[in-house]
Amino acid sequence: MEEHFFQCPYCWEEISMLLDTSVSYQVYVEDCEVCCNPIELSVRYEEQELTAFQANSIEQ
């Protein structure tokens, strides 16, 4: 597991989430710990190195 810091696409606060480095490609939804809005995370690892990260708001 690796902690990754980024800006929430809703409230713009810096937050962090734990990412699983053992899975090479992941897309999932987690709520912001500040504003509680859902964030779609897209994460890619190559040889346990983070190569791509996106945090997007979800249209409701």
N, CA and C atoms as a LAMMPS dump frame, in Angstrom:
ITEM: TIMESTEP
0
ITEM: NUMBER OF ATOMS
180
ITEM: BOX BOUNDS ff ff ff
-5.0000000000000000e+02 5.0000000000000000e+02
-5.0000000000000000e+02 5.0000000000000000e+02
-5.0000000000000000e+02 5.0000000000000000e+02
ITEM: ATOMS id mol type element x y z
1 1 1 N 0.847 -1.178 0
2 1 2 C 0 0 0
3 1 3 C 0.896 1.246 0
4 2 1 N 0.37 2.278 -0.65
5 2 2 C 1.11 3.526 -0.763
6 2 3 C 0.141 4.698 -0.594
7 3 1 N 0.509 5.673 0.229
8 3 2 C -0.335 6.851 0.397
9 3 3 C -0.062 7.832 -0.741
10 4 1 N -1.16 8.324 -1.334
11 4 2 C -1.035 9.272 -2.449
12 4 3 C -1.877 10.508 -2.132
13 5 1 N -1.284 11.689 -2.257
14 5 2 C -1.964 12.958 -1.983
15 5 3 C -2.41 13.582 -3.3
16 6 1 N -3.618 14.158 -3.289
17 6 2 C -4.148 14.822 -4.488
18 6 3 C -5.247 15.789 -4.068
19 7 1 N -5.714 16.585 -5.017
20 7 2 C -6.753 17.58 -4.764
21 7 3 C -8.116 17.014 -5.117
22 8 1 N -9.084 17.186 -4.221
23 8 2 C -10.453 16.749 -4.477
24 8 3 C -11.025 17.579 -5.638
25 9 1 N -11.658 16.925 -6.627
26 9 2 C -12.217 17.668 -7.756
27 9 3 C -13.486 18.459 -7.413
28 10 1 N -13.985 18.334 -6.193
29 10 2 C -15.171 19.079 -5.762
30 10 3 C -14.797 20.263 -4.858
31 11 1 N -14.133 19.975 -3.741
32 11 2 C -13.861 21.023 -2.747
33 11 3 C -12.44 21.579 -2.839
34 12 1 N -11.6 20.989 -3.652
35 12 2 C -10.225 21.407 -3.918
36 12 3 C -9.286 21.277 -2.721
37 13 1 N -9.736 20.587 -1.677
38 13 2 C -8.865 20.329 -0.526
39 13 3 C -7.874 19.223 -0.883
40 14 1 N -6.681 19.295 -0.305
41 14 2 C -5.734 18.208 -0.497
42 14 3 C -6.131 17.058 0.42
43 15 1 N -6.285 15.876 -0.157
44 15 2 C -6.631 14.687 0.602
45 15 3 C -5.655 13.582 0.219
46 16 1 N -5.707 12.482 0.947
47 16 2 C -4.858 11.342 0.606
48 16 3 C -5.681 10.068 0.659
49 17 1 N -5.248 9.099 -0.118
50 17 2 C -5.866 7.777 -0.104
51 17 3 C -4.758 6.748 -0.219
52 18 1 N -5.016 5.57 0.335
53 18 2 C -4.068 4.471 0.215
54 18 3 C -4.333 3.731 -1.08
55 19 1 N -3.286 3.544 -1.875
56 19 2 C -3.39 2.845 -3.148
57 19 3 C -2.69 1.5 -3.04
58 20 1 N -3.282 0.49 -3.659
59 20 2 C -2.729 -0.864 -3.652
60 20 3 C -1.735 -0.998 -4.794
61 21 1 N -0.458 -1.07 -4.484
62 21 2 C 0.592 -1.138 -5.5
63 21 3 C 0.683 -2.505 -6.17
64 22 1 N 0.002 -3.515 -5.638
65 22 2 C 0.086 -4.86 -6.206
66 22 3 C -0.87 -5.075 -7.378
67 23 1 N -1.784 -4.121 -7.617
68 23 2 C -2.739 -4.218 -8.725
69 23 3 C -2.314 -3.216 -9.794
70 24 1 N -2.064 -3.69 -11.02
71 24 2 C -1.488 -2.819 -12.038
72 24 3 C -2.447 -1.756 -12.573
73 25 1 N -3.747 -2.069 -12.652
74 25 2 C -4.708 -1.07 -13.14
75 25 3 C -5.986 -1.17 -12.318
76 26 1 N -6.449 -0.026 -11.817
77 26 2 C -7.638 0.017 -10.973
78 26 3 C -8.501 1.217 -11.346
79 27 1 N -9.809 1.031 -11.322
80 27 2 C -10.772 2.125 -11.429
81 27 3 C -11.815 1.858 -10.362
82 28 1 N -11.988 2.804 -9.466
83 28 2 C -12.964 2.625 -8.393
84 28 3 C -13.415 3.981 -7.871
85 29 1 N -14.426 3.969 -7.009
86 29 2 C -15.004 5.193 -6.458
87 29 3 C -14.808 5.207 -4.951
88 30 1 N -14.332 6.338 -4.446
89 30 2 C -14.235 6.568 -3.004
90 30 3 C -14.726 7.975 -2.714
91 31 1 N -15.281 8.162 -1.529
92 31 2 C -15.768 9.479 -1.131
93 31 3 C -14.628 10.332 -0.587
94 32 1 N -14.711 11.635 -0.866
95 32 2 C -13.763 12.596 -0.311
96 32 3 C -13.932 12.616 1.205
97 33 1 N -12.819 12.608 1.922
98 33 2 C -12.88 12.62 3.387
99 33 3 C -13.269 13.986 3.947
100 34 1 N -13.277 15.025 3.107
101 34 2 C -13.644 16.375 3.552
102 34 3 C -15.099 16.694 3.208
103 35 1 N -15.456 16.576 1.911
104 35 2 C -16.799 16.987 1.478
105 35 3 C -17.753 15.813 1.212
106 36 1 N -17.251 14.599 1.275
107 36 2 C -18.047 13.363 1.134
108 36 3 C -18.598 13.116 -0.273
109 37 1 N -18.172 13.863 -1.271
110 37 2 C -18.615 13.613 -2.641
111 37 3 C -17.838 12.433 -3.229
112 38 1 N -18.464 11.68 -4.156
113 38 2 C -17.795 10.513 -4.746
114 38 3 C -16.754 10.923 -5.79
115 39 1 N -15.588 10.317 -5.702
116 39 2 C -14.489 10.581 -6.63
117 39 3 C -14.166 9.286 -7.359
118 40 1 N -14.128 9.362 -8.7
119 40 2 C -13.706 8.199 -9.478
120 40 3 C -12.19 8.248 -9.633
121 41 1 N -11.541 7.211 -9.135
122 41 2 C -10.088 7.13 -9.187
123 41 3 C -9.665 6.142 -10.264
124 42 1 N -8.713 6.551 -11.057
125 42 2 C -8.119 5.686 -12.069
126 42 3 C -6.619 5.655 -11.78
127 43 1 N -6.111 4.446 -11.513
128 43 2 C -4.737 4.299 -11.051
129 43 3 C -4.028 3.231 -11.881
130 44 1 N -2.81 3.531 -12.305
131 44 2 C -2.025 2.547 -13.06
132 44 3 C -0.62 2.446 -12.454
133 45 1 N -0.197 1.2 -12.235
134 45 2 C 1.151 0.909 -11.748
135 45 3 C 1.874 0.038 -12.755
136 46 1 N 3.166 0.267 -12.894
137 46 2 C 4.044 -0.616 -13.656
138 46 3 C 5.222 -0.95 -12.755
139 47 1 N 5.39 -2.235 -12.483
140 47 2 C 6.441 -2.71 -11.579
141 47 3 C 6.378 -1.988 -10.234
142 48 1 N 5.188 -1.829 -9.724
143 48 2 C 4.875 -1.187 -8.441
144 48 3 C 5.295 0.284 -8.384
145 49 1 N 5.44 0.925 -9.534
146 49 2 C 5.684 2.369 -9.631
147 49 3 C 4.432 3.018 -10.201
148 50 1 N 3.939 4.065 -9.563
149 50 2 C 2.764 4.785 -10.04
150 50 3 C 3.094 5.491 -11.353
151 51 1 N 2.372 5.143 -12.429
152 51 2 C 2.639 5.746 -13.74
153 51 3 C 1.497 6.642 -14.208
154 52 1 N 0.296 6.466 -13.649
155 52 2 C -0.841 7.318 -14.024
156 52 3 C -1.824 7.374 -12.86
157 53 1 N -2.379 8.578 -12.648
158 53 2 C -3.369 8.772 -11.589
159 53 3 C -4.335 9.854 -12.023
160 54 1 N -5.632 9.564 -11.939
161 54 2 C -6.659 10.569 -12.213
162 54 3 C -7.719 10.494 -11.123
163 55 1 N -8.181 11.65 -10.683
164 55 2 C -9.276 11.764 -9.724
165 55 3 C -10.329 12.66 -10.35
166 56 1 N -11.465 12.095 -10.713
167 56 2 C -12.501 12.834 -11.418
168 56 3 C -13.797 12.886 -10.627
169 57 1 N -14.512 14 -10.799
170 57 2 C -15.844 14.101 -10.208
171 57 3 C -16.788 13.203 -11.004
172 58 1 N -17.854 12.784 -10.369
173 58 2 C -18.843 11.935 -11.002
174 58 3 C -20.084 12.783 -11.256
175 59 1 N -20.513 12.844 -12.508
176 59 2 C -21.718 13.609 -12.866
177 59 3 C -22.936 12.944 -12.255
178 60 1 N -23.759 13.742 -11.601
179 60 2 C -24.967 13.19 -10.96
180 60 3 C -26.198 13.747 -11.592
